[in-house]
Amino acid sequence: MHALIVIDMINTYDHEDAELLVPSAERVVPVVADLIDRARNAEVPIIYANDNFGSWRSHQGEIVDQALATPHGGLVQPLRPDDESLFVLKARHSVFYETPMSYLLWRLGVDHVVLSGQVTEQCVLYSALDAHIRHLDVTVPKDAVASIHPRLGSAALEMMERNMGARIVEAKEIDFT
């Protein structure tokens, strides 16, 4: 069974490197929004794995509201979690590091994750590695991941494919059925 994981897309873009990330995020938001719609229609679990931005009292609603209230809220609006979406807070790069993600995927019967979001050369890469070492199949739609440094993003995709056996595809190639 598949799950779509949306990494760090609920974002205020008020951080170091944001000005380098925003143009890439603008390109991937419509692709990620389409993936979310397709996963919803196929009744595939959608799991948002998002930084808490150091706010240890935060929760999903607060993080979404804060991101929507920023000048870059337009990047968040098309990706808003619905009532069926799952939400995992993370404090470090990998969606697995000290989060309930492994347990959640096991409970859902997921053996194949589709990783989307940002940043390709950081959180997506580390999450792909952690998924691989947990014996999960990994697919990364290269047009649904944003990078700060395009050269490093491309290298990260190559590493995921070569070293972790990840399928690197265009989002339109993903069949959730």
N, C-alpha and C positions, 0 to 999 in steps of 0.2 A: 504494500500500500504506500502511496505517495503522501507527502506533506509538503506544502509550500512554506518556506521560512523567509520572512521579510525582515532583513537585518538593518536596524538603526535608521529606518526611513522616517520615523517620527522624531523629527530633529528641529532644533531651533536655528541651526546654522550660525550660532554665536560662539564660535570656537576657532582656535588656531587652524589654519588651512581651509577654513570655510570658503574663502573667496576662490580657492582653487577647486574645491569640491562642487560648488553650486552649479557651474556650467555642465558638468557631467551628470549631476543629479537631475537637472532640467531635461536632459536627453532620456534618462531612464525612467522617470516617473510615469509617462504614458505606457511604457512597456510593462512595468511592474503593475500598474493599475489593470491592464488587460489580463495579466497572469492571475491576479487576485480574482477578477470577474470569472475567468475560465475555471479556476479552482473552486470557487463558490458554486458555479453551475454544475460541476462534476461532484460536488459534495466531498471535496478533498479538504482535509484540515488545513487551515491557515494559521500559522503561528508567527506572531510578531515577537521578535527578540530585540529588545531595545535597551540601550544604555539608560541608566538612571541619572546620568550627568552629575553624580556625586550627591544627589539628594536622597538620603536614606529614608526619608519619610514619604517619598513619592509613590504614586500608583498610576495605573494606566490612564485613567481619566485626566489626572493632573498633567501628565506628560503630554498627552494629546492636546489638551487645552492650551498649555504653554506654547507648544509648537505652532498651533494654529494662530496664536495671537502675535506672532512675529512677522517681520516684513517678508519672510519666506514661507508663510503659512500656505500659500498657493501650491507649494511642493508637497504639502502634507494632506491637504483636503482630498485629493483624488484617491489617497491610500488609507483613509481612515478605517480603523477596525470596525466591523459591525458586531452585533450582539453574539454572533456565533464564533467570531475569531477568538483565538487564544492569545495570551500575552505573557511573555516571560521577561522579567527584568534581569539585566546583566550589568556587571560592573567592570568587566574586562573585555578583551577582544573577542574571544570565542563565545558562541552562544551556549556552549556546554560547560564552560568553566564556572564551577560552583553555582550552577543553576539546576532546576529540576528538568532540564530539556531531555536528558537521556531517559529518565523515568517516564516523562510525558509521551515521548515517541514510542516507548515500549508498551505503555498502556493503550495507546491508539493503534498498535499493531503496525507501525510505520517501519518499513525497511528501506525506503528510498526518499531522500530529501532533495528538494529543489531549492537551491540557495539563491536569493535575490537580495538586492539592497546595496549597502555601502559599508565600508570602503573595500574595494576588491583586494587591494594589496595589504590589507590589515584584517579586519574582522571577517570578511568572506573567506580569505585564505586560511586563517586559523580555525574557523568553524569547519571548513572542508576537511582539514587535517583531522580534527577531532571526530568528525563524522566517519571518516575513513578508518580510524583506529577503533571505532566502535562497530565496524563491519556493516556500515550503512552504505547503500549505493548513493552516489552523489551526482547530481546534474546541476550545472551552472549555466544559465542562459547569459551569454556574454553581453547581450544588449540590455540586460536587466540588472547590471551591476555597475555602480559608479566608482570612479577612482579619483584620487587627488593627483597622482602622477601617472599619466597614461602609459608610459614606458613600464613602470612598475606594475601597473594593472595588467598589462599584457603578459609580463613575465610571471605574475601570480597565476593567471589562467593557464599558462603553459605548465607551470609546476603542478597545479591541481590535476591537469590531464595526464602528465607524464609520471608524476610521483605517487599520485593517489588514485589513478584510474577514473577520475571524474569525467563525465561526459560534458564537453563544452559545446554548446549548441546555440542556435538562435531561439528566442522565446517561442516563436511560432511553431517550432519543431516539437515542442513539449505536448504530449498527449496525456492528459490527466485521467482519461477513461480506462 
